[in-house]
């Protein structure tokens, strides 16, 4: 009789616990459903052939629809139903050391490419103007010296990665490069700041047109930089 009582008690306890766990899970899932971020591939504001003859149409199309899309798809899979799906992309980047490597690689890939498409323009090139030009001149000596230092950072990045012009927390400009899909926002890089301009030096960005000639790809980049966009970003963040 004692055993029967115990069995009944265990059955009720089990039902109670299961119900509690189910309710708890459901409430978390519902919260996620209401607030979670699902990233999408941003549309370009120009056509795939618009940056010819500098960046070729096929590279642009594959880079955007295959490589960038893969980062978006994999980022969504990596954050689904976790606390990460309720954070902004910038927050994820700034705390990336706490999160899985899939979020570092694919979140970085999405952030970096989203910036990259925006700082390119068929009407780009030339030199910056206004306050950004003054800041570049005072920080690096001249625009030509800046170009030289940025190009060197891009050329000497071993393997895959990015070269950056960023602004730090004191409003100072600096050049850096990062490996893979890391970027200066991340709490794992040597020098932290907010990127204003980035150049993708992964082979997928240039190999179809330039093969192994990364320096030629870097030289052509200067013809299509959207300095208006870079200046807009600088003005929003300068002290
Ligand atoms: Fe890329």
Boltz pocket constraint, residues with backbone or C-beta under 6 A from the ligand:
constraints:
  - pocket:
      binder: B
      contacts: [[A, 63], [A, 67], [A, 113], [A, 200], [A, 202], [A, 204], [A, 205]]
      max_distance: 6.0
